[in-house]
Amino acid sequence: QVQLVESGGGLVQAGESLRLSCAASGSIFSINAMGWYRQAPGKQRELVATIASGGSTNYADSVKGRFTISRDNAKNTVFLQMNTLKPEDTAVYYCNADVRRTPYSGRSYDYWGQGTQVTVSS
């Protein structure tokens, strides 16, 4: 079994910054892509940013230039640096990982964290 635990959420004012982290643990050989998603009340969950094992990244247009995703492969951890936060960034942020459990096959499994609340006041 694999568990993802997010941390770093909180309440900030518009223009301030937060840094989220997500640590994966359990039966892990390696992790392919990792990412951050968010869901505001009454809305669909949406992609924020993803990062491949080799470091290539992808961002939603709404956060491009403000957010930076990074990862530490040795520690199975992904980060999201959020700068110049806006009220529309308010949501529960979820960590996602595509995990290989063993070195014997290329099979991978998708896991989600429990979420961390980010609230940006105006």
MDAnalysis code that builds the backbone (N, CA, C; Angstrom):
import MDAnalysis as mda
import numpy as np

u = mda.Universe.empty(366, n_residues=122, atom_resindex=np.repeat(np.arange(122), 3), trajectory=True)
u.add_TopologyAttr("name", ["N", "CA", "C"] * 122)
u.add_TopologyAttr("resid", np.arange(1, 123))
u.add_TopologyAttr("resname", ["GLN", "VAL", "GLN", "LEU", "VAL", "GLU", "SER", "GLY", "GLY", "GLY", "LEU", "VAL", "GLN", "ALA", "GLY", "GLU", "SER", "LEU", "ARG", "LEU", "SER", "CYS", "ALA", "ALA", "SER", "GLY", "SER", "ILE", "PHE", "SER", "ILE", "ASN", "ALA", "MET", "GLY", "TRP", "TYR", "ARG", "GLN", "ALA", "PRO", "GLY", "LYS", "GLN", "ARG", "GLU", "LEU", "VAL", "ALA", "THR", "ILE", "ALA", "SER", "GLY", "GLY", "SER", "THR", "ASN", "TYR", "ALA", "ASP", "SER", "VAL", "LYS", "GLY", "ARG", "PHE", "THR", "ILE", "SER", "ARG", "ASP", "ASN", "ALA", "LYS", "ASN", "THR", "VAL", "PHE", "LEU", "GLN", "MET", "ASN", "THR", "LEU", "LYS", "PRO", "GLU", "ASP", "THR", "ALA", "VAL", "TYR", "TYR", "CYS", "ASN", "ALA", "ASP", "VAL", "ARG", "ARG", "THR", "PRO", "TYR", "SER", "GLY", "ARG", "SER", "TYR", "ASP", "TYR", "TRP", "GLY", "GLN", "GLY", "THR", "GLN", "VAL", "THR", "VAL", "SER", "SER"])
u.atoms.positions = np.array([
    [0.844, -1.191, 0.000],
    [0.000, 0.000, 0.000],
    [0.884, 1.248, 0.000],
    [0.383, 2.312, -0.608],
    [1.090, 3.578, -0.709],
    [0.215, 4.675, -0.124],
    [0.838, 5.564, 0.630],
    [0.138, 6.707, 1.189],
    [0.837, 7.997, 0.789],
    [0.038, 9.027, 0.491],
    [0.541, 10.361, 0.204],
    [0.008, 11.310, 1.264],
    [0.882, 12.115, 1.851],
    [0.495, 13.042, 2.901],
    [0.918, 14.448, 2.508],
    [-0.066, 15.349, 2.349],
    [0.200, 16.742, 2.012],
    [0.354, 17.578, 3.278],
    [1.109, 18.663, 3.155],
    [1.249, 19.615, 4.242],
    [1.586, 20.982, 3.660],
    [1.416, 22.021, 4.467],
    [1.796, 23.363, 4.065],
    [0.653, 24.295, 3.738],
    [-0.577, 23.804, 3.727],
    [-1.709, 24.664, 3.452],
    [-1.976, 25.619, 4.602],
    [-2.831, 26.602, 4.341],
    [-3.160, 27.565, 5.377],
    [-3.941, 28.738, 4.838],
    [-4.082, 29.758, 5.671],
    [-4.803, 30.980, 5.340],
    [-3.809, 32.112, 5.134],
    [-3.859, 32.739, 3.960],
    [-2.973, 33.853, 3.650],
    [-3.768, 34.954, 2.954],
    [-3.166, 36.134, 2.886],
    [-3.762, 37.242, 2.160],
    [-3.291, 37.256, 0.712],
    [-4.075, 37.876, -0.149],
    [-3.708, 37.987, -1.552],
    [-2.322, 38.605, -1.700],
    [-1.531, 38.022, -2.599],
    [-0.174, 38.491, -2.832],
    [0.883, 37.743, -2.053],
    [0.484, 36.980, -1.047],
    [1.435, 36.226, -0.242],
    [1.732, 34.874, -0.867],
    [2.586, 34.093, -0.200],
    [3.063, 32.830, -0.747],
    [2.857, 31.681, 0.225],
    [2.764, 30.481, -0.328],
    [2.730, 29.243, 0.431],
    [3.550, 28.192, -0.307],
    [4.084, 27.245, 0.442],
    [4.809, 26.124, -0.141],
    [4.179, 24.828, 0.357],
    [3.623, 24.051, -0.557],
    [3.028, 22.771, -0.233],
    [4.044, 21.655, -0.448],
    [3.939, 20.610, 0.347],
    [4.764, 19.435, 0.155],
    [3.892, 18.188, 0.254],
    [4.345, 17.119, -0.387],
    [3.634, 15.849, -0.379],
    [4.665, 14.736, -0.359],
    [4.634, 13.924, 0.680],
    [5.566, 12.819, 0.834],
    [4.850, 11.495, 0.621],
    [5.394, 10.670, -0.258],
    [4.854, 9.340, -0.520],
    [5.623, 8.306, 0.285],
    [4.912, 7.325, 0.820],
    [5.547, 6.266, 1.596],
    [4.811, 4.953, 1.375],
    [5.469, 3.842, 1.726],
    [4.881, 2.525, 1.581],
    [5.634, 1.680, 0.580],
    [4.899, 0.871, -0.176],
    [5.500, -0.055, -1.135],
    [5.822, 0.679, -2.428],
    [6.985, 1.324, -2.451],
    [7.393, 2.151, -3.582],
    [8.747, 1.706, -4.104],
    [8.802, 1.397, -5.390],
    [10.073, 1.212, -6.058],
    [10.509, 2.528, -6.703],
    [9.615, 3.122, -7.464],
    [9.873, 4.410, -8.065],
    [8.543, 5.070, -8.391],
    [8.590, 6.369, -8.668],
    [7.397, 7.122, -9.006],
    [7.579, 7.760, -10.370],
    [6.603, 7.550, -11.233],
    [6.629, 8.183, -12.548],
    [6.241, 9.657, -12.395],
    [5.079, 10.044, -12.880],
    [4.658, 11.432, -12.746],
    [4.085, 11.702, -11.361],
    [4.237, 12.931, -10.888],
    [3.581, 13.423, -9.687],
    [2.893, 14.737, -10.049],
    [1.868, 15.089, -9.296],
    [1.165, 16.309, -9.634],
    [0.347, 16.870, -8.497],
    [-0.133, 18.089, -8.717],
    [-1.036, 18.763, -7.804],
    [-2.324, 19.106, -8.530],
    [-3.442, 18.840, -7.875],
    [-4.766, 19.180, -8.359],
    [-5.477, 19.975, -7.272],
    [-6.525, 20.700, -7.649],
    [-7.269, 21.454, -6.648],
    [-8.758, 21.413, -6.958],
    [-9.555, 21.583, -5.903],
    [-11.003, 21.570, -6.043],
    [-11.605, 22.628, -5.127],
    [-12.301, 23.583, -5.721],
    [-13.030, 24.594, -4.973],
    [-14.456, 24.104, -4.737],
    [-15.146, 24.615, -3.707],
    [-16.518, 24.183, -3.424],
    [-17.431, 24.346, -4.633],
    [-18.164, 23.285, -4.961],
    [-19.101, 23.323, -6.061],
    [-18.485, 23.230, -7.440],
    [-17.176, 23.003, -7.528],
    [-16.501, 22.935, -8.811],
    [-15.795, 21.598, -9.000],
    [-15.456, 21.300, -10.242],
    [-14.725, 20.081, -10.570],
    [-13.268, 20.193, -10.128],
    [-12.670, 19.049, -9.824],
    [-11.250, 19.021, -9.543],
    [-10.482, 19.326, -10.832],
    [-9.467, 20.175, -10.734],
    [-8.708, 20.579, -11.903],
    [-7.214, 20.403, -11.682],
    [-6.516, 20.170, -12.773],
    [-5.066, 20.043, -12.725],
    [-4.429, 21.395, -12.460],
    [-3.444, 21.414, -11.567],
    [-2.662, 22.616, -11.293],
    [-1.295, 22.516, -11.953],
    [-0.575, 21.428, -11.674],
    [0.762, 21.240, -12.225],
    [1.152, 19.777, -12.121],
    [1.964, 19.319, -13.060],
    [2.518, 17.970, -13.014],
    [4.007, 18.026, -13.282],
    [4.708, 16.981, -12.831],
    [6.142, 16.873, -13.068],
    [6.480, 15.412, -13.294],
    [7.198, 15.129, -14.369],
    [7.618, 13.778, -14.697],
    [8.854, 13.392, -13.889],
    [9.190, 12.110, -13.924],
    [10.338, 11.636, -13.156],
    [11.634, 12.301, -13.596],
    [11.723, 12.650, -14.880],
    [12.906, 13.313, -15.392],
    [12.931, 14.815, -15.185],
    [11.832, 15.385, -14.684],
    [11.811, 16.794, -14.349],
    [10.994, 17.697, -15.254],
    [10.460, 17.182, -16.356],
    [9.640, 18.022, -17.218],
    [8.345, 18.386, -16.515],
    [7.846, 19.601, -16.740],
    [6.695, 20.118, -16.004],
    [5.586, 20.571, -16.931],
    [4.389, 20.659, -16.357],
    [3.214, 21.144, -17.055],
    [2.368, 21.931, -16.064],
    [1.854, 23.102, -16.476],
    [1.087, 23.970, -15.596],
    [-0.234, 24.370, -16.228],
    [-1.236, 24.558, -15.387],
    [-2.459, 25.194, -15.830],
    [-2.172, 26.645, -16.182],
    [-2.872, 27.175, -17.188],
    [-2.643, 28.551, -17.604],
    [-2.859, 29.543, -16.460],
    [-3.789, 29.246, -15.571],
    [-4.141, 30.164, -14.500],
    [-3.039, 30.336, -13.454],
    [-2.090, 29.397, -13.388],
    [-1.028, 29.481, -12.388],
    [0.344, 29.660, -13.006],
    [0.438, 29.612, -14.308],
    [1.722, 29.721, -14.992],
    [2.397, 31.049, -14.654],
    [3.658, 30.976, -14.267],
    [4.398, 32.165, -13.887],
    [4.325, 32.494, -12.414],
    [3.375, 31.907, -11.692],
    [3.226, 32.152, -10.260],
    [3.588, 30.930, -9.426],
    [3.263, 29.738, -9.922],
    [3.503, 28.496, -9.190],
    [4.680, 27.747, -9.806],
    [5.408, 27.010, -8.969],
    [6.504, 26.168, -9.427],
    [6.417, 24.807, -8.768],
    [6.395, 23.753, -9.580],
    [6.380, 22.394, -9.059],
    [7.796, 21.825, -9.129],
    [8.180, 21.059, -8.118],
    [9.487, 20.419, -8.084],
    [9.366, 19.105, -7.328],
    [10.414, 18.282, -7.395],
    [10.366, 17.000, -6.701],
    [11.755, 16.573, -6.254],
    [11.777, 15.740, -5.223],
    [12.988, 15.115, -4.719],
    [12.780, 13.619, -4.870],
    [13.352, 13.030, -5.910],
    [13.120, 11.618, -6.195],
    [13.651, 10.704, -5.093],
    [14.755, 11.082, -4.469],
    [15.340, 10.260, -3.414],
    [14.430, 10.172, -2.194],
    [13.606, 11.196, -1.980],
    [12.713, 11.231, -0.823],
    [11.251, 11.027, -1.193],
    [10.982, 10.730, -2.468],
    [9.608, 10.514, -2.941],
    [8.682, 11.660, -2.531],
    [9.144, 12.865, -2.752],
    [8.424, 14.050, -2.318],
    [8.253, 15.029, -3.474],
    [7.086, 15.648, -3.549],
    [6.808, 16.677, -4.541],
    [6.410, 17.955, -3.811],
    [6.778, 19.105, -4.387],
    [6.520, 20.397, -3.778],
    [5.749, 21.282, -4.751],
    [5.044, 22.248, -4.200],
    [4.394, 23.273, -5.003],
    [4.629, 24.621, -4.332],
    [5.476, 25.441, -4.935],
    [5.712, 26.799, -4.460],
    [4.680, 27.707, -5.106],
    [3.856, 28.352, -4.294],
    [2.772, 29.194, -4.781],
    [3.055, 30.639, -4.387],
    [3.329, 31.474, -5.373],
    [3.605, 32.885, -5.149],
    [2.474, 33.744, -5.692],
    [2.411, 34.982, -5.218],
    [1.407, 35.942, -5.669],
    [0.020, 35.305, -5.680],
    [-0.351, 34.730, -4.557],
    [-1.631, 34.031, -4.462],
    [-2.806, 34.985, -4.640],
    [-3.859, 34.476, -5.268],
    [-5.075, 35.225, -5.535],
    [-6.257, 34.540, -4.854],
    [-7.330, 35.281, -4.567],
    [-8.507, 34.648, -3.954],
    [-9.034, 33.468, -4.763],
    [-8.936, 33.513, -6.078],
    [-9.410, 32.416, -6.907],
    [-8.557, 31.152, -6.799],
    [-7.418, 31.228, -6.102],
    [-6.616, 30.042, -5.822],
    [-7.152, 29.249, -4.636],
    [-8.124, 29.783, -3.929],
    [-8.701, 29.108, -2.766],
    [-9.311, 27.776, -3.171],
    [-8.870, 26.693, -2.530],
    [-9.334, 25.352, -2.857],
    [-8.661, 24.352, -1.926],
    [-9.132, 23.116, -1.988],
    [-8.404, 22.011, -1.389],
    [-7.435, 21.489, -2.432],
    [-6.171, 21.401, -2.076],
    [-5.133, 20.956, -2.991],
    [-4.776, 19.503, -2.705],
    [-4.777, 18.684, -3.759],
    [-4.528, 17.256, -3.646],
    [-3.250, 16.866, -4.377],
    [-2.481, 15.996, -3.756],
    [-1.283, 15.435, -4.350],
    [-1.624, 14.136, -5.073],
    [-0.971, 13.894, -6.200],
    [-1.184, 12.685, -6.982],
    [0.161, 12.092, -7.387],
    [0.235, 10.752, -7.413],
    [1.462, 10.083, -7.824],
    [1.154, 8.801, -8.570],
    [1.903, 8.548, -9.628],
    [1.829, 7.311, -10.404],
    [3.009, 6.453, -9.954],
    [2.727, 5.372, -9.194],
    [3.744, 4.656, -8.430],
    [4.023, 3.269, -8.996],
    [5.306, 2.949, -9.170],
    [5.749, 1.583, -9.429],
    [6.091, 0.947, -8.092],
    [5.454, -0.164, -7.775],
    [5.649, -0.829, -6.493],
    [6.870, -1.748, -6.449],
    [7.254, -2.332, -7.589],
    [8.371, -3.276, -7.623],
    [9.276, -2.975, -8.802],
    [10.534, -3.471, -8.748],
    [11.442, -3.287, -9.885],
    [11.279, -4.337, -10.965],
    [10.327, -5.253, -10.807],
    [10.210, -6.421, -11.671],
    [9.281, -6.218, -12.861],
    [8.525, -5.161, -12.861],
    [7.649, -4.859, -13.984],
    [7.469, -3.356, -14.096],
    [6.907, -2.926, -15.215],
    [6.628, -1.518, -15.411],
    [5.243, -1.098, -14.970],
    [4.503, -1.989, -14.327],
    [3.146, -1.692, -13.881],
    [3.156, -0.585, -12.837],
    [2.217, 0.356, -12.947],
    [2.121, 1.445, -11.992],
    [0.686, 1.634, -11.527],
    [0.531, 2.312, -10.385],
    [-0.757, 2.526, -9.764],
    [-0.897, 3.991, -9.377],
    [-2.121, 4.501, -9.462],
    [-2.403, 5.902, -9.197],
    [-2.872, 6.081, -7.755],
    [-2.268, 7.037, -7.028],
    [-2.618, 7.302, -5.638],
    [-2.882, 8.786, -5.428],
    [-3.738, 9.080, -4.438],
    [-4.101, 10.450, -4.084],
    [-3.906, 10.693, -2.598],
    [-3.515, 11.907, -2.244],
    [-3.468, 12.315, -0.859],
    [-4.841, 12.749, -0.375],
    [-4.922, 13.090, 0.908],
    [-6.201, 13.462, 1.511],
    [-6.559, 14.927, 1.292],
    [-5.625, 15.729, 0.847],
    [-5.875, 17.123, 0.555],
    [-5.446, 18.059, 1.668],
    [-5.086, 19.277, 1.284],
    [-4.749, 20.321, 2.242],
    [-5.421, 21.619, 1.801],
    [-6.031, 22.329, 2.749],
    [-6.810, 23.523, 2.442],
    [-5.908, 24.732, 2.247],
    [-6.134, 25.452, 1.155],
    [-5.482, 26.730, 0.903],
    [-6.571, 27.787, 0.773],
    [-6.522, 28.808, 1.625],
    [-7.498, 29.880, 1.592],
    [-6.778, 31.213, 1.426],
    [-7.178, 31.983, 0.415],
    [-6.568, 33.271, 0.121],
    [-7.631, 34.345, 0.281],
    [-7.417, 35.250, 1.212],
    [-8.366, 36.322, 1.471],
    [-7.986, 37.567, 0.687],
    [-8.983, 38.388, 0.372],
    [-8.758, 39.628, -0.359],
    [-8.718, 40.836, 0.552],
])
